[in-house]
């Protein structure tokens, strides 16, 4: 079970007396990828290859994370995690420490052996990137013909294996980036999830930096269409018993249009974002941040202990000071509505400064 927003707030509230470890460690083992997604700007096709941390170093980091109280491990990345040699050892080490595990993958490289590993170790949650219920549209967005079929086959194999073994995990989630190619297909995405035994569908707004990404942005008219379709999809998900984050999209502004909203409180409760106190992201080369928007803007962990790095890393320390001063980073405007709502919920449980 995910740490509750109340429990996260309780840990954050202890910081003024003594620095606390992060609740969540999010790692990007590699930026290498086997697909060529139109909307992605984080793979090695867009930047120089990274000096990836070794498997040995990642395992050390996982061990240290357990020692300082990390409760969950998110494995994501601009690349495809299963390209990283030894990924399964990282996942298994986290589960041996009792961490909750979430992994995001395009699902095209998961064979039967990898499925058995995920089932055996009790991996908690698997997010499969599916950007349309129509193969041709998904494959176009993902930049590789046949990728839809491979991902859906993986989803089916895991769902069938779970049923045969009577297992509840891993929880299967579809993740879909909203573009002008798929914004009318939300109901069909929910229907597909239901048909395949997927338990949740998460949608996310596109962030467009490059010309090829801007071509996928929703126009003003398309944004209005999207909100109407989102209402229908939300109703469909409720009827079918499929979890989703659609409710948050009904009144949300497009990603990148506004920064975190200011509060009238002071201290931690007045901070626009609390992630620098509870969430640590480490890139493939060890560089750090508290979120994916600021990914890699902090220094690399290298040989430092995780505890010392988390407390003393200059970028993280500056972010904490700036958030207390109600000065969010300029790029905080790019944050997703999902994260903003999560931070708001955490903040609601923090005591006000006296």
C-alpha positions as CSV (number, residue, x, y, z in Angstrom):
1,X,0.0,0.0,0.0
2,X,1.2,3.5,-0.8
3,X,2.3,5.7,2.1
4,X,-0.7,7.9,3.0
5,X,-0.5,11.6,2.5
6,X,-1.0,11.9,6.3
7,X,2.0,9.7,7.1
8,X,4.1,11.6,4.6
9,X,3.1,14.9,6.4
10,X,3.9,13.4,9.7
11,X,7.5,12.7,8.6
12,X,7.9,16.1,7.0
13,X,6.7,17.7,10.3
14,X,9.7,16.3,12.1
15,X,12.2,18.1,9.8
16,X,12.5,21.2,12.0
17,X,13.8,19.0,14.9
18,X,15.8,16.6,12.8
19,X,16.2,15.9,9.0
20,X,14.3,12.8,7.9
21,X,15.0,10.4,5.1
22,X,12.8,10.6,1.9
23,X,9.7,8.5,1.8
24,X,10.1,7.8,-1.9
25,X,13.2,7.1,-4.0
26,X,12.7,7.4,-7.7
27,X,15.4,6.1,-10.0
28,X,16.1,6.3,-13.7
29,X,18.5,3.4,-14.4
30,X,19.0,4.3,-18.0
31,X,18.0,6.8,-20.7
32,X,18.5,4.2,-23.4
33,X,15.3,3.2,-25.1
34,X,14.1,0.8,-27.8
35,X,11.3,3.1,-29.0
36,X,11.2,6.5,-30.6
37,X,8.3,8.3,-28.9
38,X,7.3,11.5,-30.6
39,X,6.6,13.4,-27.3
40,X,9.7,12.3,-25.5
41,X,12.8,14.5,-25.0
42,X,14.6,12.6,-22.3
43,X,16.1,9.6,-24.1
44,X,19.7,9.4,-25.3
45,X,18.5,10.2,-28.8
46,X,18.1,13.8,-27.6
47,X,21.2,14.2,-25.5
48,X,24.7,12.8,-25.0
49,X,24.9,9.3,-23.5
50,X,25.0,9.3,-19.7
51,X,27.6,7.8,-17.5
52,X,25.2,5.3,-16.0
53,X,25.6,4.1,-12.4
54,X,26.6,0.5,-12.2
55,X,24.3,-2.3,-10.9
56,X,26.6,-2.5,-7.8
57,X,26.1,1.2,-7.0
58,X,22.3,1.0,-7.4
59,X,22.2,-1.9,-5.1
60,X,24.2,0.0,-2.5
61,X,21.8,3.0,-2.9
62,X,18.8,0.7,-2.3
63,X,20.4,-0.7,0.8
64,X,21.2,2.8,2.1
65,X,17.7,3.9,1.2
66,X,16.2,1.2,3.5
67,X,18.5,2.3,6.3
68,X,17.1,5.9,6.2
69,X,13.5,4.9,6.0
70,X,12.6,4.9,2.3
71,X,9.2,3.2,2.0
72,X,8.8,3.0,-1.7
73,X,10.9,2.7,-4.9
74,X,9.8,4.1,-8.2
75,X,11.7,2.9,-11.2
76,X,11.1,5.1,-14.2
77,X,13.3,6.9,-16.7
78,X,13.4,8.7,-19.9
79,X,14.6,5.4,-21.3
80,X,13.2,1.8,-21.0
81,X,14.2,0.4,-17.6
82,X,14.4,-3.2,-18.9
83,X,17.3,-2.2,-21.2
84,X,19.4,-1.8,-18.0
85,X,21.2,-5.1,-17.4
86,X,20.4,-6.4,-14.0
87,X,17.2,-4.4,-13.4
88,X,15.5,-7.4,-11.8
89,X,18.2,-7.5,-9.1
90,X,17.3,-3.9,-8.2
91,X,13.6,-4.7,-8.0
92,X,14.3,-7.8,-5.9
93,X,16.6,-5.9,-3.5
94,X,13.9,-3.3,-2.9
95,X,11.3,-5.9,-2.1
96,X,13.7,-7.8,0.3
97,X,13.8,-4.5,2.2
98,X,10.1,-4.4,2.4
99,X,9.7,-1.4,0.0
100,X,6.6,-0.9,-2.1
101,X,7.7,-1.0,-5.7
102,X,6.3,0.8,-8.8
103,X,7.8,0.4,-12.3
104,X,7.0,2.2,-15.5
105,X,7.8,0.4,-18.7
106,X,6.7,0.4,-22.4
107,X,6.2,-3.4,-21.9
108,X,7.8,-4.5,-25.2
109,X,10.9,-6.2,-23.6
110,X,9.1,-8.1,-20.8
111,X,9.4,-11.8,-21.6
112,X,7.9,-14.8,-19.7
113,X,11.0,-15.0,-17.5
114,X,10.7,-11.4,-16.4
115,X,7.0,-11.8,-15.7
116,X,7.8,-14.8,-13.4
117,X,10.4,-12.6,-11.6
118,X,7.8,-9.8,-11.0
119,X,5.3,-12.3,-9.7
120,X,7.8,-14.2,-7.5
121,X,9.2,-11.2,-5.7
122,X,5.8,-9.7,-5.2
123,X,6.3,-6.5,-7.2
124,X,3.5,-4.1,-6.3
125,X,2.6,-2.0,-9.3
126,X,3.4,-2.1,-13.0
127,X,2.7,0.9,-15.2
128,X,2.4,0.1,-18.9
129,X,2.7,3.0,-21.4
130,X,-0.3,2.8,-23.8
131,X,-1.1,5.9,-25.7
132,X,-4.2,4.8,-27.7
133,X,-6.5,1.9,-27.9
134,X,-6.0,1.8,-31.6
135,X,-2.7,0.1,-32.7
136,X,-1.9,2.4,-35.6
137,X,-2.2,5.5,-33.4
138,X,-0.2,4.0,-30.5
139,X,2.5,2.8,-32.8
140,X,2.7,6.2,-34.5
141,X,3.2,8.0,-31.2
142,X,5.6,5.4,-30.0
143,X,7.7,5.5,-33.2
144,X,7.7,1.7,-33.8
145,X,5.3,-0.5,-35.7
146,X,4.1,-3.5,-33.6
147,X,4.8,-1.9,-30.3
148,X,1.1,-1.9,-29.4
149,X,0.8,-5.6,-29.9
150,X,3.8,-6.3,-27.8
151,X,2.7,-4.2,-24.9
152,X,-0.9,-5.5,-24.9
153,X,0.5,-9.1,-25.1
154,X,2.6,-8.4,-22.0
155,X,-0.5,-7.0,-20.2
156,X,-2.5,-10.1,-21.1
157,X,0.2,-12.5,-20.0
158,X,0.6,-10.9,-16.6
159,X,-3.1,-10.6,-16.0
160,X,-3.6,-14.3,-16.9
161,X,-0.6,-15.4,-14.7
162,X,-2.0,-13.5,-11.8
163,X,-5.4,-15.1,-12.1
164,X,-3.9,-18.6,-12.4
165,X,-1.7,-18.1,-9.3
166,X,-4.4,-16.2,-7.3
167,X,-2.2,-13.1,-7.0
168,X,-3.3,-9.5,-6.5
169,X,0.1,-8.0,-7.5
170,X,1.5,-6.5,-9.5
171,X,-1.4,-4.0,-9.9
172,X,-1.6,-3.2,-13.6
173,X,-1.9,0.4,-14.7
174,X,-2.1,2.0,-18.1
175,X,-0.3,5.3,-18.5
176,X,-1.4,7.6,-21.4
177,X,0.1,10.9,-22.4
178,X,-2.7,13.2,-23.8
179,X,-2.0,14.5,-27.4
180,X,-4.1,15.7,-30.3
181,X,-3.9,12.2,-31.7
182,X,-5.7,10.5,-28.8
183,X,-7.6,13.1,-26.8
184,X,-11.0,11.8,-28.1
185,X,-10.2,8.2,-27.2
186,X,-10.4,8.3,-23.4
187,X,-13.6,6.2,-23.1
188,X,-12.1,3.6,-25.4
189,X,-8.9,3.5,-23.2
190,X,-11.0,2.8,-20.2
191,X,-12.9,0.1,-22.1
192,X,-9.6,-1.5,-23.2
193,X,-8.4,-1.5,-19.6
194,X,-11.5,-3.2,-18.4
195,X,-11.3,-5.9,-21.2
196,X,-7.7,-6.7,-20.3
197,X,-8.1,-6.8,-16.5
198,X,-6.1,-3.5,-16.0
199,X,-7.0,-1.9,-12.7
200,X,-6.2,1.7,-13.3
201,X,-5.7,4.2,-16.1
202,X,-3.6,7.3,-15.5
203,X,-3.6,10.2,-17.9
204,X,-1.0,12.9,-18.1
205,X,-0.7,16.2,-20.0
206,X,2.0,16.6,-22.6
207,X,4.9,19.0,-22.0
208,X,6.1,20.4,-25.3
209,X,9.6,21.8,-25.7
210,X,10.5,20.8,-29.2
211,X,8.8,21.4,-32.6
212,X,7.8,17.7,-32.9
213,X,6.2,17.8,-29.4
214,X,4.4,21.1,-30.1
215,X,2.8,19.5,-33.1
216,X,1.0,17.2,-30.7
217,X,-0.3,19.9,-28.4
218,X,-4.1,20.4,-28.0
219,X,-5.6,23.5,-29.5
220,X,-8.0,25.6,-27.5
221,X,-10.9,23.8,-29.2
222,X,-9.4,20.4,-28.7
223,X,-8.9,21.2,-25.0
224,X,-12.6,21.9,-24.7
225,X,-13.3,18.6,-26.5
226,X,-10.9,16.8,-24.2
227,X,-12.7,18.0,-21.1
228,X,-16.0,16.8,-22.4
229,X,-14.6,13.4,-23.3
230,X,-12.9,13.3,-19.9
231,X,-16.3,13.6,-18.2
232,X,-17.6,10.7,-20.2
233,X,-14.5,8.6,-19.5
234,X,-14.7,9.4,-15.8
235,X,-18.3,8.1,-15.7
236,X,-17.3,5.0,-17.7
237,X,-14.4,4.3,-15.3
238,X,-16.7,4.6,-12.3
239,X,-19.3,2.3,-13.9
240,X,-16.7,-0.4,-14.8
241,X,-14.8,-0.2,-11.5
242,X,-11.6,1.1,-13.2
243,X,-9.5,3.5,-11.1
244,X,-8.4,6.7,-12.9
245,X,-7.1,10.2,-12.3
246,X,-9.7,11.7,-14.7
247,X,-11.5,13.6,-12.0
248,X,-8.5,15.8,-11.5
249,X,-8.5,16.7,-15.2
250,X,-12.1,18.0,-15.3
251,X,-11.2,21.4,-13.8
252,X,-7.4,21.3,-14.2
253,X,-5.5,23.8,-16.3
254,X,-3.2,22.5,-19.0
255,X,0.2,21.4,-17.7
256,X,2.7,24.3,-18.0
257,X,0.1,27.1,-17.6
258,X,0.5,27.9,-13.9
259,X,2.9,27.4,-11.0
260,X,1.9,25.9,-7.6
261,X,-0.7,28.0,-6.0
262,X,0.5,30.2,-3.1
263,X,-0.8,29.7,0.4
264,X,-1.4,32.0,3.3
265,X,0.5,29.8,5.8
266,X,4.1,30.1,6.8
267,X,6.9,27.5,7.3
268,X,6.5,24.1,5.9
269,X,2.7,24.4,5.6
270,X,3.2,27.5,3.5
271,X,5.7,25.8,1.1
272,X,4.3,25.7,-2.5
273,X,5.8,22.2,-2.9
274,X,6.9,19.7,-0.3
275,X,8.8,17.3,-2.5
276,X,12.3,18.4,-1.4
277,X,11.4,17.0,2.0
278,X,10.0,13.6,1.0
279,X,10.9,12.6,-2.6
280,X,14.4,12.0,-4.2
281,X,14.9,11.4,-7.9
282,X,18.2,10.0,-9.1
283,X,19.1,10.1,-12.8
284,X,21.0,7.4,-14.7
285,X,24.3,9.2,-14.0
286,X,23.4,9.9,-10.3
287,X,22.3,13.5,-10.7
288,X,19.5,14.5,-8.4
289,X,16.2,16.4,-8.0
290,X,13.0,16.1,-6.0
291,X,10.9,15.6,-9.1
292,X,10.9,14.7,-12.8
293,X,10.4,18.3,-13.9
294,X,13.7,19.3,-12.3
295,X,15.4,16.0,-13.2
296,X,19.2,16.1,-13.2
297,X,19.5,19.7,-12.0
298,X,21.2,18.7,-8.8
299,X,24.6,17.2,-8.4
300,X,25.4,13.5,-8.7
301,X,25.5,11.2,-5.7
302,X,28.8,9.5,-6.7
303,X,30.5,8.1,-3.6
304,X,28.5,10.0,-0.9
305,X,26.2,8.1,1.4
306,X,22.6,8.5,0.5
307,X,21.8,10.0,4.0
308,X,24.4,12.7,3.7
309,X,23.6,13.4,0.1
310,X,19.9,13.8,0.8
311,X,20.5,16.3,3.7
312,X,23.4,18.3,2.2
313,X,23.1,18.3,-1.6
314,X,23.3,22.0,-2.5
315,X,20.4,22.1,-5.0
316,X,18.0,20.3,-2.7
317,X,19.0,22.5,0.2
318,X,18.4,25.6,-1.9
319,X,15.0,24.3,-3.1
320,X,14.0,23.7,0.5
321,X,15.0,27.3,1.5
322,X,13.2,28.7,-1.5
323,X,10.0,26.8,-0.9
324,X,10.0,28.0,2.7
325,X,10.3,31.5,1.3
326,X,7.5,30.8,-1.1
327,X,9.7,31.1,-4.2
328,X,9.2,28.0,-6.3
329,X,11.6,27.2,-9.1
330,X,10.8,28.8,-12.5
331,X,10.2,25.4,-14.0
332,X,7.6,24.5,-11.3
333,X,5.1,25.8,-13.8
334,X,5.6,22.6,-15.7
335,X,4.3,20.4,-12.9
336,X,1.4,18.0,-13.5
337,X,-2.0,18.4,-11.8
338,X,-1.6,14.9,-10.3
339,X,1.5,15.9,-8.4
340,X,0.1,19.3,-7.4
341,X,-3.0,17.7,-5.9
342,X,-0.8,15.1,-4.1
343,X,1.3,17.9,-2.5
344,X,-1.9,19.8,-1.6
345,X,-3.2,16.8,0.2
346,X,0.0,16.3,2.1
347,X,0.1,20.0,3.1
348,X,-3.4,19.8,4.5
349,X,-2.2,17.4,7.2
350,X,0.7,19.6,8.3
351,X,0.3,21.6,11.5
352,X,0.4,25.4,11.1
353,X,3.4,27.3,12.5
354,X,2.7,28.8,15.9
